Amino acid sequence: MSGAATDLVLRAIREGLLLVLLLSGPPLLASMVVGFVVGLLQAATQIQDQTLAFVPKLVVVMAVLAAMGPVLGASLVRFTQALFLAVPALR
């Protein structure tokens, strides 16, 4: 592989990892916020049920994915198209 092809592959890997962080950020952040709020409520009411935090987190993560799905999907499609267009340059 030539130097230009190596640079292209390394840039694609770097952008792919950054895209993974950007795509997973909103659901993870929403889940952390809900977990914190439920944890505060559990500490205040002294309800120590392990499954209490699971359902609100699941609902919020699904809502965030439904709301941000088109935006996240569009960025994933753009990245995939850029990769497919860059494949002929690897020869």
DSSP file (Angstrom, degrees, kcal/mol; ACC not computed):
  #  RESIDUE AA STRUCTURE BP1 BP2  ACC     N-H-->O    O-->H-N    N-H-->O    O-->H-N    TCO  KAPPA ALPHA  PHI   PSI    X-CA   Y-CA   Z-CA
    1    1 A M              0   0    0      0, 0.0    90,-0.1     0, 0.0    89,-0.0   0.000 360.0 360.0 360.0 139.2    0.0    0.0    0.0
    2    2 A S     >  -     0   0    0     88,-0.3     4,-2.2     1,-0.1     5,-0.2  -0.243 360.0-103.3 -79.3 172.1    1.3    3.4   -0.9
    3    3 A G  H  > S+     0   0    0      1,-0.2     4,-2.2     2,-0.2     5,-0.1   0.861 121.1  51.7 -64.3 -37.0    1.6    6.3    1.6
    4    4 A A  H  > S+     0   0    0      2,-0.2     4,-2.1     1,-0.2    -1,-0.2   0.890 110.0  48.9 -68.3 -38.7   -1.5    8.1    0.3
    5    5 A A  H  > S+     0   0    0      2,-0.2     4,-2.4     1,-0.2    -2,-0.2   0.898 110.6  51.0 -67.5 -39.2   -3.5    4.9    0.7
    6    6 A T  H  X S+     0   0    0     -4,-2.2     4,-2.6     1,-0.2     5,-0.2   0.917 110.2  49.4 -63.3 -42.8   -2.2    4.4    4.2
    7    7 A D  H  X S+     0   0    0     -4,-2.2     4,-2.3     1,-0.2    -1,-0.2   0.890 110.6  51.0 -62.5 -38.8   -3.2    8.0    5.1
    8    8 A L  H  X S+     0   0    0     -4,-2.1     4,-2.1     2,-0.2    -2,-0.2   0.908 111.5  46.7 -65.3 -42.5   -6.6    7.4    3.6
    9    9 A V  H  X S+     0   0    0     -4,-2.4     4,-2.4     2,-0.2    -2,-0.2   0.921 112.9  48.9 -66.5 -43.9   -7.2    4.3    5.7
   10   10 A L  H  X S+     0   0    0     -4,-2.6     4,-2.4     1,-0.2    -2,-0.2   0.891 111.5  49.7 -63.7 -39.1   -5.9    5.9    8.9
   11   11 A R  H  X S+     0   0    0     -4,-2.3     4,-2.7    -5,-0.2    -1,-0.2   0.896 110.3  50.8 -66.0 -39.1   -8.2    8.9    8.3
   12   12 A A  H  X S+     0   0    0     -4,-2.1     4,-2.3     2,-0.2    -2,-0.2   0.897 111.3  48.1 -65.1 -40.1  -11.2    6.6    7.7
   13   13 A I  H  X S+     0   0    0     -4,-2.4     4,-2.4     2,-0.2     5,-0.2   0.930 112.8  48.3 -65.0 -44.7  -10.5    4.7   10.9
   14   14 A R  H  X S+     0   0    0     -4,-2.4     4,-2.1     1,-0.2    -2,-0.2   0.926 114.3  45.4 -62.4 -45.3  -10.1    8.0   12.9
   15   15 A E  H  X S+     0   0    0     -4,-2.7     4,-2.3     1,-0.2    -1,-0.2   0.858 111.4  53.9 -67.1 -34.5  -13.4    9.4   11.4
   16   16 A G  H  X S+     0   0    0     -4,-2.3     4,-2.1     2,-0.2    -2,-0.2   0.911 109.1  47.4 -65.5 -42.5  -15.1    6.1   12.0
   17   17 A L  H  X S+     0   0    0     -4,-2.4     4,-1.9     2,-0.2    -2,-0.2   0.897 112.4  49.6 -65.7 -39.5  -14.2    6.1   15.7
   18   18 A L  H  X S+     0   0    0     -4,-2.1     4,-2.3     1,-0.2    -2,-0.2   0.892 109.3  52.6 -64.8 -38.6  -15.3    9.7   16.1
   19   19 A L  H  X S+     0   0    0     -4,-2.3     4,-2.7     2,-0.2     5,-0.2   0.886 105.6  54.3 -64.5 -38.6  -18.6    8.8   14.4
   20   20 A V  H  X S+     0   0    0     -4,-2.1     4,-2.1     1,-0.2    -1,-0.2   0.919 109.6  47.9 -60.8 -42.9  -19.1    6.0   16.9
   21   21 A L  H  X S+     0   0    0     -4,-1.9     4,-1.2     1,-0.2    -2,-0.2   0.913 113.6  46.8 -63.6 -42.5  -18.6    8.4   19.7
   22   22 A L  H  < S+     0   0    0     -4,-2.3    -2,-0.2     1,-0.2    -1,-0.2   0.866 113.9  47.5 -69.0 -35.8  -21.0   10.9   18.2
   23   23 A L  H  < S+     0   0    0     -4,-2.7    -1,-0.2     1,-0.2    -2,-0.2   0.852 117.0  41.7 -74.4 -34.1  -23.7    8.3   17.4
   24   24 A S  H  X S+     0   0    0     -4,-2.1     4,-1.8    -5,-0.2     5,-0.2   0.621  97.3  81.6 -88.6 -11.6  -23.6    6.7   20.9
   25   25 A G  H  X S+     0   0    0     -4,-1.2     4,-2.9    -5,-0.2     5,-0.3   0.944  87.5  48.2 -61.9 -54.2  -23.4   10.0   22.8
   26   26 A P  H  > S+     0   0    0      0, 0.0     4,-2.3     0, 0.0     5,-0.2   0.919 115.0  43.3 -59.5 -46.7  -27.0   11.1   22.9
   27   27 A P  H  > S+     0   0    0      0, 0.0     4,-2.3     0, 0.0    -2,-0.2   0.916 116.9  47.6 -65.2 -38.8  -28.5    7.8   24.1
   28   28 A L  H  X S+     0   0    0     -4,-1.8     4,-2.3     2,-0.2     5,-0.2   0.913 112.3  48.8 -66.7 -41.2  -25.7    7.3   26.6
   29   29 A L  H  X S+     0   0    0     -4,-2.9     4,-2.2    -5,-0.2    -1,-0.2   0.916 112.2  48.5 -64.5 -42.7  -26.0   10.8   28.0
   30   30 A A  H  X S+     0   0    0     -4,-2.3     4,-2.4    -5,-0.3     5,-0.2   0.906 111.6  50.4 -63.2 -41.2  -29.8   10.4   28.3
   31   31 A S  H  X S+     0   0    0     -4,-2.3     4,-2.4     1,-0.2    -2,-0.2   0.883 110.0  50.2 -65.0 -38.6  -29.4    7.1   30.0
   32   32 A M  H  X S+     0   0    0     -4,-2.3     4,-2.2     2,-0.2    -2,-0.2   0.910 110.9  48.7 -66.6 -41.4  -26.9    8.6   32.5
   33   33 A V  H  X S+     0   0    0     -4,-2.2     4,-2.4     2,-0.2    -2,-0.2   0.932 113.6  46.2 -64.6 -45.5  -29.2   11.5   33.3
   34   34 A V  H  X S+     0   0    0     -4,-2.4     4,-2.8     1,-0.2     5,-0.2   0.905 112.0  51.8 -64.6 -40.6  -32.2    9.2   33.9
   35   35 A G  H  X S+     0   0    0     -4,-2.4     4,-2.2    -5,-0.2    -1,-0.2   0.889 110.3  49.0 -61.7 -39.4  -30.0    6.9   36.0
   36   36 A F  H  X S+     0   0    0     -4,-2.2     4,-2.3     2,-0.2    -2,-0.2   0.929 112.9  46.5 -65.6 -45.6  -28.9    9.8   38.1
   37   37 A V  H  X S+     0   0    0     -4,-2.4     4,-2.4     2,-0.2    -2,-0.2   0.922 114.2  47.2 -64.1 -44.2  -32.4   11.1   38.7
   38   38 A V  H  X S+     0   0    0     -4,-2.8     4,-2.6     1,-0.2    -1,-0.2   0.890 110.8  53.1 -65.3 -37.7  -33.8    7.7   39.5
   39   39 A G  H  X S+     0   0    0     -4,-2.2     4,-2.2    -5,-0.2    -1,-0.2   0.892 108.9  49.2 -63.0 -39.8  -30.8    7.1   41.8
   40   40 A L  H  X S+     0   0    0     -4,-2.3     4,-2.4     2,-0.2    -2,-0.2   0.920 112.1  48.4 -64.0 -43.2  -31.6   10.4   43.6
   41   41 A L  H  X S+     0   0    0     -4,-2.4     4,-2.3     1,-0.2     6,-0.3   0.889 111.5  50.1 -64.5 -38.6  -35.3    9.4   43.9
   42   42 A Q  H  X>S+     0   0    0     -4,-2.6     4,-1.3     1,-0.2     5,-0.9   0.895 112.0  47.5 -66.7 -38.8  -34.3    6.0   45.3
   43   43 A A  H  <5S+     0   0    0     -4,-2.2    -2,-0.2     2,-0.2    -1,-0.2   0.879 113.6  48.1 -68.8 -36.7  -32.0    7.5   47.8
   44   44 A A  H  <5S+     0   0    0     -4,-2.4    -2,-0.2     1,-0.2    -1,-0.2   0.872 122.4  32.7 -72.3 -36.4  -34.6   10.0   48.9
   45   45 A T  H  <5S-     0   0    0     -4,-2.3    -1,-0.2    -5,-0.2    -2,-0.2   0.513 101.7-128.8 -97.9  -5.5  -37.4    7.4   49.3
   46   46 A Q  T  <5 +     0   0    0     -4,-1.3     2,-0.7     1,-0.2    -3,-0.2   0.793  55.5 149.1  58.6  32.4  -35.1    4.6   50.4
   47   47 A I      < -     0   0    0     -5,-0.9    -1,-0.2    -6,-0.3    -2,-0.1  -0.873  24.8-174.8 -91.7 116.1  -36.6    2.3   47.7
   48   48 A Q        +     0   0    0     -2,-0.7     2,-0.5    -3,-0.1    -1,-0.1  -0.240  24.2 146.7-110.3  44.3  -33.7    0.0   46.8
   49   49 A D    >   -     0   0    0      1,-0.1     3,-0.7     2,-0.0     4,-0.4  -0.698  38.9-152.5 -81.3 126.3  -35.3   -2.0   44.0
   50   50 A Q  T 3  S+     0   0    0     -2,-0.5     3,-0.5     1,-0.2     4,-0.2   0.806  92.2  51.2 -69.4 -30.2  -32.6   -2.9   41.4
   51   51 A T  T >> S+     0   0    0      1,-0.2     4,-0.9     2,-0.1     3,-0.6   0.534  85.0  87.8 -87.7  -5.5  -35.1   -3.0   38.5
   52   52 A L  T <4 S+     0   0    0     -3,-0.7    -1,-0.2     1,-0.2    -2,-0.1   0.853  89.6  46.7 -63.8 -35.2  -36.6    0.4   39.1
   53   53 A A  T 3> S+     0   0    0     -3,-0.5     4,-1.5    -4,-0.4    -1,-0.2   0.684  99.1  71.8 -80.8 -17.1  -34.0    2.2   37.0
   54   54 A F  H <> S+     0   0    0     -3,-0.6     4,-2.4    -4,-0.2     5,-0.2   0.934  94.4  47.8 -68.8 -47.4  -34.2   -0.1   34.0
   55   55 A V  H  X S+     0   0    0     -4,-0.9     4,-2.5     1,-0.2     5,-0.2   0.928 112.6  46.8 -65.9 -47.3  -37.6    0.7   32.6
   56   56 A P  H  > S+     0   0    0      0, 0.0     4,-2.5     0, 0.0     5,-0.2   0.905 113.7  50.0 -61.6 -37.7  -37.2    4.6   32.6
   57   57 A K  H  X S+     0   0    0     -4,-1.5     4,-2.7     2,-0.2     5,-0.2   0.932 111.2  48.7 -63.5 -44.2  -33.7    4.3   31.1
   58   58 A L  H  X S+     0   0    0     -4,-2.4     4,-2.2     1,-0.2    -1,-0.2   0.913 112.7  47.8 -62.0 -43.5  -35.1    2.0   28.3
   59   59 A V  H  X S+     0   0    0     -4,-2.5     4,-2.2     2,-0.2    -1,-0.2   0.920 114.1  46.3 -64.6 -44.0  -38.0    4.3   27.5
   60   60 A V  H  X S+     0   0    0     -4,-2.5     4,-2.7    -5,-0.2     5,-0.2   0.905 111.9  50.2 -68.1 -41.0  -35.8    7.4   27.4
   61   61 A V  H  X S+     0   0    0     -4,-2.7     4,-2.5    -5,-0.2    -1,-0.2   0.916 112.0  48.2 -64.0 -41.6  -33.1    5.7   25.2
   62   62 A M  H  X S+     0   0    0     -4,-2.2     4,-2.3    -5,-0.2    -1,-0.2   0.897 112.1  49.7 -64.4 -39.0  -35.8    4.5   22.8
   63   63 A A  H  X S+     0   0    0     -4,-2.2     4,-2.5     2,-0.2    -2,-0.2   0.907 111.5  48.4 -65.3 -41.6  -37.3    8.0   22.7
   64   64 A V  H  X S+     0   0    0     -4,-2.7     4,-2.9     2,-0.2    -2,-0.2   0.918 112.5  48.3 -65.4 -42.7  -33.9    9.6   22.1
   65   65 A L  H  X S+     0   0    0     -4,-2.5     4,-1.0     1,-0.2    -2,-0.2   0.887 113.1  48.0 -65.2 -37.4  -33.2    7.1   19.3
   66   66 A A  H  < S+     0   0    0     -4,-2.3    -2,-0.2    -5,-0.2    -1,-0.2   0.895 116.5  43.2 -68.5 -38.8  -36.6    7.7   17.7
   67   67 A A  H  < S+     0   0    0     -4,-2.5     4,-0.2     1,-0.2    -2,-0.2   0.890 125.6  31.7 -74.1 -39.4  -36.1   11.5   17.9
   68   68 A M  H  X S+     0   0    0     -4,-2.9     4,-2.9    -5,-0.2     5,-0.3   0.392  89.5 103.1-100.7   2.8  -32.5   11.6   16.7
   69   69 A G  H  X S+     0   0    0     -4,-1.0     4,-3.1     1,-0.2     5,-0.3   0.897  80.3  48.7 -54.5 -47.6  -32.7    8.6   14.4
   70   70 A P  H  > S+     0   0    0      0, 0.0     4,-2.1     0, 0.0    -1,-0.2   0.901 114.6  45.6 -62.5 -38.8  -32.9   10.6   11.2
   71   71 A V  H  > S+     0   0    0     -4,-0.2     4,-1.8     2,-0.2    -2,-0.2   0.940 117.1  43.4 -68.2 -46.9  -29.9   12.8   12.1
   72   72 A L  H  X S+     0   0    0     -4,-2.9     4,-1.8     1,-0.2    -1,-0.2   0.901 115.1  49.6 -66.4 -40.9  -27.8    9.9   13.4
   73   73 A G  H  X S+     0   0    0     -4,-3.1     4,-2.4    -5,-0.3    -1,-0.2   0.874 107.9  53.9 -65.5 -37.3  -28.7    7.8   10.4
   74   74 A A  H  X S+     0   0    0     -4,-2.1     4,-2.5    -5,-0.3    -1,-0.2   0.901 108.5  48.6 -65.3 -40.1  -27.9   10.6    7.9
   75   75 A S  H  X S+     0   0    0     -4,-1.8     4,-2.0     1,-0.2    -1,-0.2   0.874 111.7  50.2 -68.7 -34.5  -24.4   11.0    9.3
   76   76 A L  H  X S+     0   0    0     -4,-1.8     4,-2.3     2,-0.2    -2,-0.2   0.894 110.9  48.9 -67.9 -39.4  -23.9    7.3    9.2
   77   77 A V  H  X S+     0   0    0     -4,-2.4     4,-2.7     2,-0.2    -2,-0.2   0.907 110.2  51.4 -66.1 -41.6  -25.0    7.2    5.5
   78   78 A R  H  X S+     0   0    0     -4,-2.5     4,-2.3     2,-0.2    -2,-0.2   0.923 111.2  47.9 -60.5 -43.7  -22.7   10.2    4.7
   79   79 A F  H  X S+     0   0    0     -4,-2.0     4,-2.1     2,-0.2    -2,-0.2   0.920 112.3  48.9 -63.6 -43.5  -19.8    8.4    6.2
   80   80 A T  H  X S+     0   0    0     -4,-2.3     4,-2.5     1,-0.2    -2,-0.2   0.900 110.9  50.0 -64.2 -41.4  -20.6    5.1    4.4
   81   81 A Q  H  X S+     0   0    0     -4,-2.7     4,-2.3     1,-0.2    -1,-0.2   0.907 109.5  51.6 -63.2 -40.8  -20.9    6.9    1.1
   82   82 A A  H  X S+     0   0    0     -4,-2.3     4,-1.3     1,-0.2    -2,-0.2   0.887 110.1  49.6 -63.6 -37.8  -17.6    8.7    1.6
   83   83 A L  H  X S+     0   0    0     -4,-2.1     4,-0.9     2,-0.2     3,-0.3   0.929 110.8  48.8 -65.8 -44.3  -15.9    5.3    2.3
   84   84 A F  H  < S+     0   0    0     -4,-2.5     3,-0.4     1,-0.2    -2,-0.2   0.870 111.6  49.7 -64.8 -35.2  -17.4    3.7   -0.8
   85   85 A L  H  < S+     0   0    0     -4,-2.3     4,-0.2     1,-0.2    -1,-0.2   0.769 109.8  52.6 -72.6 -24.2  -16.2    6.7   -2.9
   86   86 A A  H >< S+     0   0    0     -4,-1.3     3,-0.8    -3,-0.3     4,-0.4   0.625  86.8  83.9 -86.4 -13.3  -12.7    6.4   -1.4
   87   87 A V  G >< S+     0   0    0     -4,-0.9     3,-1.9    -3,-0.4     4,-0.3   0.901  85.4  54.6 -60.6 -43.7  -12.3    2.7   -2.2
   88   88 A P  G >  S+     0   0    0      0, 0.0     3,-1.0     0, 0.0    -1,-0.2   0.793 100.2  62.9 -61.8 -24.0  -11.1    3.3   -5.8
   89   89 A A  G <  S+     0   0    0     -3,-0.8    -2,-0.2    -4,-0.2   -81,-0.1   0.615  88.2  71.9 -75.4  -9.8   -8.4    5.6   -4.5
   90   90 A L  G <         0   0    0     -3,-1.9   -88,-0.3    -4,-0.4    -1,-0.2   0.652 360.0 360.0 -79.5 -14.7   -6.8    2.7   -2.6
   91   91 A R    <         0   0    0     -3,-1.0    -1,-0.2    -4,-0.3    -2,-0.1   0.481 360.0 360.0 -75.2 360.0   -5.5    1.0   -5.8
